[in-house]
Amino acid sequence: MNRQKLAFLLLPLLLTTPVFAGTVYVPYSGDVMLGDQHYRTLIWASNDYPDILGLAEVYFIPSFEDGTVREEGDTGDEVWILPGATRVVGSSVQRGMVEIEASSEVYIQARLVPVNGDPGNGEGVELPVISSDNVVPADTKVQLLGWERRNDGADSYSNFGLVNLGQSNANCLVDIYRNTGEVVISDVLLTFNPLSHNQFDNVLSLLGETEATDWRLGISCDQPTFPYLSIYYPSTGKIAFIEGAASGKSELQRPLTGVSDQFDYISDLPIIGWGGIEVGPFLDSSGVEFHGVPRPVGGFKPIEINGVEYAKGVSWYPLWGHVPYMEFQLDGQYATFNSVVRIDDHFFNHYEWAVVEESTGRWIRLERPGDGFRGAERSNPIRIGAAANYRILGDGELLYQSGEIYAYGEPDVIEIDVRGVNVLRLQLNPDGTEQLNAPHRNGLSRARLVTRCSWHDMISFGDAKVFRAR
């Protein structure tokens, strides 16, 4: 029945037909005996249109034959699929390749299943449906891993197959390696007919191998192709189908990757909000001392953390009893926020201190050395004033929560994912309490109990920058 007559008969159904969208290919084993098991290839086509007939033209190409040679106008069998329905297409008992030209909402899957088995129980193996999404481009080397043959009383079949999707001969170079890296064959040239399915059975046996484990086959062709391996295990009736291996060329990215080398310093971005800050905020400096009355001590100085000066960054002096914060506009352009965070050296070093030794509870007076507390004093088990932590938020969502830190010890070196963040907030959390009656600085006067204070001194985010997303 020709297409015009078939379409005429369907007109009373008031259903329209879609235009064709593309072509896919399925390596086809037809009806085949593997050992004593009879297998059959099943191809399912499903129409996802809710109210339009799905149309597919199915054409069979026998193995090793040139699929470009066909009678003029011979496009294969027409298959109509009702809206939302699924049906099996293809019925050849030969080995070869099935060409399916289908409308855009027709979806194809295929499996090789035992005739006497139950496909619904997972028996058999899924076959590839080759399209523009998974075809291997010309001049691209593919690695096929895990090839094997086991002589355990029932020889396993180890097959090599290739589909040439090009409409010219495909010239391919093949390498085979043992799992030890030893070369079995190298740069062997194989030529395949245009648009052809080619499968060579029991290849490892042809190579004289009775036992082979985890072998590797590499192949590169000058036409678009789809190479594969297959293994049949007669003792279990199982089939393994092996496609090209994945590689590190994948464009998928795990968290905190996909970051370019381009960055902007936080201090150069727009500040769109800040609060709870007694003095500051300061950009690229540690600001001035402010205690009781405003008075500069050394003026504006570079940010300094553990003796390292940072030309860029942000600092502020927290207002006790508040939640100090700064907000910056990112506009979703960045991938990571990086910084070195701690109390600025300038303020830690400016005074002589009295502190309590946590292990004994006794007071210790520390005289400030000429070059500041940059040595072993930083690691003493001592507490200077109150502790606190800081948080980093993106569009109001918590991105990072620091541990408890003091005005001594190693700084935090942070790298935080900020992909998609429009507003970045740096926030101190005044959850510490200064010790009651602790001798304080400037003459060691008695300090009152200060509740919900943050740090004694200025917090600095040194070398604070955001790297752009790639």
Secondary structure, 3 states (H helix, E strand, C coil): CCHHHHHHHHHHHCCCCCCEEEEEEEEECCEEEECCEEEEEEEEEEECCCCCCEEEEEEEEECCCCCCCCCCCCCCEEEEECCCCEEEECCCCCCEEEEEEEECCEEEEEEEEECCCCHHHCCCEEECCECCCCCECCCCCEEEEEEEECCCCCCCEEEEEEEECCCCCEEEEEEEECCCCCEEEEEEEEEECCCEEEEECCHHHHCCCCCEEEEEEEEEECCCEEEEEEEEECCCCEEEEECCCCCCCCCCCCCCCCEEEEEEEHHHCCEEEEECEEEEEEECCCCCCECCCECCCCCCCCEEECCEEECCEEEEEECCCCCCEEEEECCCCEEEEEEEEEECHHHHHHCCEEEEECCCCCEEEECCCCCCCCCHHHHCCEECCCCEEEEEEECCEEEEECCCECCCCCCEEEEEECCCCCEEEEEEECCECCCCCCECCCCCCECCCCCCECCCCCEEEEEEEEEEEC
